[in-house]
Amino acid sequence: MADTKAEETPGTDARAERKVARLARQIDTFAKAHGGAEAQVAYIGQRGSRIVLVGEDGAWGDLVAPTDALAHKAVEKAGITVHEAFDGEFAAKVKTGPYEWSRMAGIQVGGPSNT
């Protein structure tokens, strides 16, 4: 019997490549806006993988890719440094402001409640 996997899911590879290209463009845009960027890819289960971006200016953001493989392809295509873990000098680059502190700490430090 012939391999019919491609026939069973037409356009899957093309769709995946478009997603990788879109994520890479978003990463490039972030990097250009923040003087460069580094990333860490974290598997988050069925939802896919989270790409955490940290700019040279300390700004941070994230993107979600539908699979771990696509996340890794996107950061590779964007050509930025990828860290294995979000710790050490990489984590120390993140600059947080009052908004982040109030959202992370919530009620514990008098921030707005999450209800």
ZITA-V88463 format. One record per backbone hydrogen bond with DSSP energy under -0.5 kcal/mol. NH is the residue of the N-H (numbers start at 0). CO is the residue of the C=O. Records with the same first field share a line. If there is no record, write none. Layout:
BEGIN
NH=CO ; CO
END
This chain:
BEGIN
3=1
7=3
8=4
9=6
11=8
14=10
15=11
16=12
17=13
18=14
19=15
20=16
21=17
22=18
23=19
24=20
25=21
26=22
27=23
28=24
29=25
30=26
31=27
32=28
33=29
34=31
35=30
37=53
38=80
39=51
40=82
41=39 ; 49
43=47
46=43
47=44
48=64
49=41
50=62
51=39 ; 49
52=50 ; 60
53=37
54=58
55=33 ; 35
56=33
57=54
60=52
62=50
64=48
70=66
71=67
72=68
73=69
74=70
75=71
76=72
77=73
78=74 ; 75
79=74
80=36
82=38
86=84
89=86
90=86
91=87
92=88 ; 89
93=90
94=57
95=93
100=96
101=97
102=98
103=99
104=100
105=101
107=104
108=105
109=106
110=105
END
